[in-house]
């Protein structure tokens, strides 16, 4: 596809969107560009109110995307204080359930999640939604936030079931994951509660994020640089000998208890999709190299 065609497609899409916004309010569209994080999106929402923008003519865009020739772009720098004010308003006016749904939705891999959350908050604050905010599924934006939230919740729930820790040198428990959604912060409290006296690391190598828990202390998240990410990806080379032996025994046990005549691969994949098996001990090869 040529550059000319790409530019033409982008301009055509922007003109269509601009014509629709012009019919509604006759104002130029404003696009708030923020980072892909909960604080980043909530900061953009705060700025939309602080700058007294027309919510019907404003979009929250996560990261860079196709440029629109008929819109004003304003970069929003993440601000913890502004994000905290929006979070406090959501929790006070709509409750903890709505706040959790919004946080889950913002952890999804969806380029339009920022706009959906922004318009959901606008609908609630403006009074367009009566009763429970996340119960107003007739609203397209609220329904989209609800759908994203359910998807991320299910992904986090499965990660809690399918995550496998392996012991590496130094007595540290290590688990590598590559989930569809950014669920590291959602599953860390679960494992910190289960293993309060263990040193463990959960590394999301797809997003270069790692959750770290020191024995007897609180957990925290870090953004990995290139060198750290490469070290995380090569952790299987540092498994202890005891871990290798236990892993082989566990694989042998899983294969031994299965009844070949009753194998039902389709049913197995419903309960344990193939995408989760790459980092599970029972599906690893004998040389301890995890299948990708």
C-alpha positions as CSV (number, residue, x, y, z in Angstrom):
1,X,0.0,0.0,0.0
2,X,1.5,3.3,-1.1
3,X,2.0,6.4,1.1
4,X,-0.5,8.3,-1.0
5,X,-3.2,5.7,-0.4
6,X,-2.5,5.7,3.4
7,X,-2.7,9.5,3.6
8,X,-5.9,9.5,1.5
9,X,-7.5,6.9,3.9
10,X,-6.4,8.9,7.0
11,X,-7.8,12.2,5.6
12,X,-11.0,10.5,4.4
13,X,-11.6,9.0,7.9
14,X,-10.9,12.3,9.6
15,X,-13.2,14.2,7.2
16,X,-16.0,11.8,8.0
17,X,-15.5,12.1,11.7
18,X,-15.1,15.9,11.4
19,X,-18.3,16.2,9.4
20,X,-20.2,14.3,12.0
21,X,-18.9,16.4,14.8
22,X,-19.6,19.5,12.8
23,X,-23.2,18.5,12.4
24,X,-23.5,18.1,16.2
25,X,-21.7,21.2,17.4
26,X,-19.9,22.9,14.6
27,X,-16.6,23.0,16.5
28,X,-13.2,21.7,15.7
29,X,-12.3,18.3,17.3
30,X,-9.7,18.3,20.0
31,X,-7.6,15.1,20.5
32,X,-5.9,14.7,23.9
33,X,-2.9,12.4,23.5
34,X,-1.9,10.6,26.6
35,X,0.3,7.6,27.7
36,X,-1.1,4.1,27.9
37,X,-1.7,3.9,31.7
38,X,-4.5,4.4,34.2
39,X,-2.9,7.6,35.4
40,X,-2.3,8.8,31.8
41,X,-6.0,8.4,30.8
42,X,-7.4,9.9,34.0
43,X,-5.0,12.9,33.6
44,X,-6.5,13.5,30.1
45,X,-10.0,13.3,31.6
46,X,-9.1,15.9,34.2
47,X,-7.6,18.2,31.6
48,X,-10.7,17.9,29.4
49,X,-12.7,19.4,32.4
50,X,-10.0,21.8,33.4
51,X,-9.7,23.3,29.9
52,X,-13.5,23.4,29.6
53,X,-13.5,21.4,26.4
54,X,-16.7,20.4,24.6
55,X,-17.0,16.7,25.5
56,X,-18.8,15.9,22.2
57,X,-15.9,17.3,20.3
58,X,-13.1,15.8,22.4
59,X,-11.3,12.5,22.1
60,X,-8.8,10.8,24.4
61,X,-6.2,9.1,22.3
62,X,-3.6,6.7,23.8
63,X,-0.2,7.1,22.1
64,X,0.4,8.1,18.6
65,X,-2.0,7.1,15.8
66,X,-3.1,8.3,12.3
67,X,-3.0,12.0,12.3
68,X,-6.1,13.9,11.4
69,X,-5.8,17.1,9.4
70,X,-8.9,18.7,10.8
71,X,-8.3,18.4,14.5
72,X,-6.3,20.1,17.3
73,X,-3.8,17.8,19.1
74,X,-2.9,18.5,22.7
75,X,-0.3,16.4,24.5
76,X,-1.2,15.5,28.0
77,X,1.6,14.7,30.5
78,X,0.8,12.2,33.1
79,X,0.1,13.9,36.5
80,X,-0.5,11.7,39.6
81,X,-2.3,14.5,41.4
82,X,-4.8,15.2,38.6
83,X,-5.3,11.5,38.0
84,X,-5.9,11.0,41.8
85,X,-8.6,13.7,41.7
86,X,-10.5,11.9,39.0
87,X,-10.1,8.6,40.7
88,X,-11.5,10.0,43.9
89,X,-14.5,11.5,42.1
90,X,-15.2,8.2,40.4
91,X,-15.1,6.2,43.7
92,X,-17.1,8.8,45.6
93,X,-19.9,9.3,43.0
94,X,-20.1,5.9,41.4
95,X,-18.7,3.5,43.9
96,X,-15.8,1.0,44.1
97,X,-17.4,-1.4,41.6
98,X,-17.4,1.2,38.8
99,X,-13.8,2.2,39.8
100,X,-12.6,-1.4,39.5
101,X,-14.4,-1.9,36.1
102,X,-12.7,1.3,34.8
103,X,-9.3,0.1,36.0
104,X,-9.8,-3.3,34.4
105,X,-10.9,-1.7,31.2
106,X,-7.8,0.5,31.0
107,X,-5.6,-2.6,31.4
108,X,-7.0,-4.0,28.1
109,X,-5.3,-4.0,24.8
110,X,-7.7,-1.7,22.9
111,X,-6.8,1.6,21.2
112,X,-10.2,3.0,21.9
113,X,-10.3,2.2,25.7
114,X,-9.3,5.8,26.7
115,X,-12.2,7.3,24.7
116,X,-14.7,4.8,26.1
117,X,-13.6,5.4,29.7
118,X,-13.7,9.2,29.1
119,X,-17.2,9.2,27.7
120,X,-18.4,6.8,30.4
121,X,-17.2,9.3,33.1
122,X,-18.8,12.2,31.2
123,X,-22.1,10.3,31.0
124,X,-22.0,9.7,34.7
125,X,-21.0,13.2,35.8
126,X,-23.5,14.9,33.5
127,X,-26.4,12.9,34.9
128,X,-27.2,11.1,31.7
129,X,-27.0,7.8,33.5
130,X,-29.4,7.2,36.4
131,X,-28.7,4.6,39.0
132,X,-25.6,2.3,38.8
133,X,-23.2,3.7,36.3
134,X,-21.9,0.3,34.9
135,X,-25.5,-0.9,34.7
136,X,-26.4,1.6,31.9
137,X,-25.4,-0.9,29.1
138,X,-27.7,0.9,26.7
139,X,-24.9,3.5,26.5
140,X,-22.4,2.4,23.9
141,X,-19.4,3.7,25.9
142,X,-20.5,2.2,29.2
143,X,-21.1,-1.1,27.4
144,X,-17.7,-1.0,25.9
145,X,-16.0,-0.4,29.2
146,X,-18.0,-3.2,30.7
147,X,-17.0,-5.6,28.0
148,X,-13.3,-4.7,28.3
149,X,-13.5,-5.0,32.1
150,X,-15.0,-8.5,31.8
151,X,-12.3,-9.6,29.3
152,X,-9.4,-8.3,31.5
153,X,-11.0,-9.9,34.7
154,X,-11.2,-13.2,32.9
155,X,-7.6,-12.9,31.7
156,X,-6.4,-12.1,35.2
157,X,-8.4,-15.1,36.6
158,X,-6.8,-17.4,34.2
159,X,-3.4,-16.1,34.9
160,X,-3.9,-17.0,38.6
161,X,-4.7,-20.5,37.6
162,X,-2.1,-21.1,34.8
163,X,0.9,-19.2,36.1
164,X,3.8,-21.5,37.0
165,X,6.7,-20.5,39.3
166,X,10.1,-22.0,38.8
167,X,13.0,-21.7,41.3
168,X,16.1,-20.0,40.0
169,X,19.5,-19.5,41.5
170,X,19.4,-17.6,44.8
171,X,16.1,-19.2,45.9
172,X,13.9,-16.8,43.9
173,X,10.6,-18.0,42.4
174,X,10.3,-16.8,38.8
175,X,7.3,-16.8,36.5
176,X,7.2,-15.5,32.9
177,X,3.9,-14.5,31.3
178,X,2.7,-12.9,28.1
179,X,-1.0,-12.3,28.6
180,X,-3.4,-10.5,26.2
181,X,-4.0,-7.7,28.8
182,X,-1.8,-5.8,31.2
183,X,-2.7,-7.9,34.3
184,X,0.5,-7.9,36.3
185,X,-0.8,-5.4,38.8
186,X,-4.1,-7.3,39.1
187,X,-2.5,-10.7,39.9
188,X,0.4,-9.6,42.2
189,X,-1.8,-9.1,45.3
190,X,-3.1,-12.7,44.9
191,X,0.3,-14.2,44.9
192,X,1.7,-11.8,47.5
193,X,-1.1,-13.0,49.8
194,X,-0.4,-16.7,49.0
195,X,3.4,-16.5,49.3
196,X,4.1,-13.7,51.8
197,X,7.4,-15.2,52.9
198,X,8.8,-15.9,49.4
199,X,11.0,-13.9,47.1
200,X,9.3,-14.0,43.7
201,X,9.1,-12.2,40.4
202,X,6.4,-12.2,37.8
203,X,7.7,-10.9,34.5
204,X,5.4,-9.8,31.6
205,X,8.1,-9.9,28.9
206,X,5.5,-8.8,26.3
207,X,5.1,-5.3,28.0
208,X,8.5,-5.2,29.7
209,X,6.8,-5.0,33.1
210,X,7.7,-7.1,36.2
211,X,6.1,-7.5,39.6
212,X,8.6,-8.0,42.4
213,X,7.9,-9.3,45.9
214,X,10.5,-9.5,48.6
215,X,9.8,-11.9,51.5
216,X,7.8,-10.2,54.2
217,X,7.5,-6.9,52.3
218,X,5.1,-5.2,49.9
219,X,5.2,-5.9,46.2
220,X,5.9,-3.3,43.5
221,X,6.0,-3.0,39.7
222,X,9.0,-2.0,37.6
223,X,9.4,-1.0,33.9
224,X,12.2,-3.2,32.5
225,X,14.9,-1.7,30.3
226,X,16.2,-3.7,27.4
227,X,19.0,-5.4,29.4
228,X,16.7,-6.4,32.2
229,X,14.1,-7.7,29.7
230,X,16.7,-9.9,28.0
231,X,17.8,-11.3,31.4
232,X,14.2,-12.2,32.2
233,X,13.8,-14.0,28.9
234,X,16.8,-16.1,29.6
235,X,15.9,-17.1,33.2
236,X,15.3,-20.7,32.2
237,X,19.1,-21.0,32.0
238,X,19.4,-20.3,35.7
239,X,17.0,-22.9,37.1
240,X,18.4,-24.8,40.1
241,X,19.1,-28.6,39.7
242,X,16.5,-29.4,42.2
243,X,13.9,-27.4,40.2
244,X,14.8,-29.2,37.0
245,X,14.4,-32.6,38.8
246,X,11.0,-31.5,40.3
247,X,9.8,-30.2,37.0
248,X,10.6,-33.4,35.2
249,X,8.8,-35.4,37.9
250,X,5.8,-33.1,37.6
251,X,5.7,-33.6,33.8
252,X,6.0,-37.3,34.2
253,X,3.2,-37.3,36.7
254,X,0.9,-35.3,34.5
255,X,1.5,-37.6,31.5
256,X,1.2,-40.8,33.6
257,X,-2.2,-40.0,35.1
258,X,-3.8,-39.3,31.7
259,X,-5.9,-41.9,30.1
260,X,-5.1,-42.1,26.4
261,X,-8.4,-43.6,25.4
262,X,-10.3,-40.7,27.0
263,X,-8.3,-37.9,25.5
264,X,-10.5,-35.1,24.3
265,X,-8.3,-32.3,22.9
266,X,-11.1,-30.0,22.0
267,X,-12.5,-30.1,25.5
268,X,-9.0,-29.6,27.0
269,X,-8.5,-26.5,24.9
270,X,-11.8,-25.1,26.2
271,X,-10.5,-25.3,29.8
272,X,-6.8,-24.6,29.0
273,X,-6.3,-22.7,25.7
274,X,-3.1,-23.3,23.8
275,X,-1.9,-19.7,24.3
276,X,-1.4,-20.3,28.0
277,X,0.7,-23.5,27.7
278,X,3.9,-21.9,26.5
279,X,5.1,-21.1,30.0
280,X,3.5,-24.0,31.9
281,X,5.9,-26.5,33.5
282,X,3.8,-29.6,32.5
283,X,4.0,-28.6,28.8
284,X,7.7,-27.6,28.7
285,X,10.2,-29.7,26.9
286,X,12.6,-32.0,28.7
287,X,15.5,-29.6,28.3
288,X,13.6,-27.0,30.4
289,X,13.3,-24.6,27.4
290,X,9.8,-23.1,27.5
291,X,8.0,-23.4,24.2
292,X,6.9,-20.0,22.8
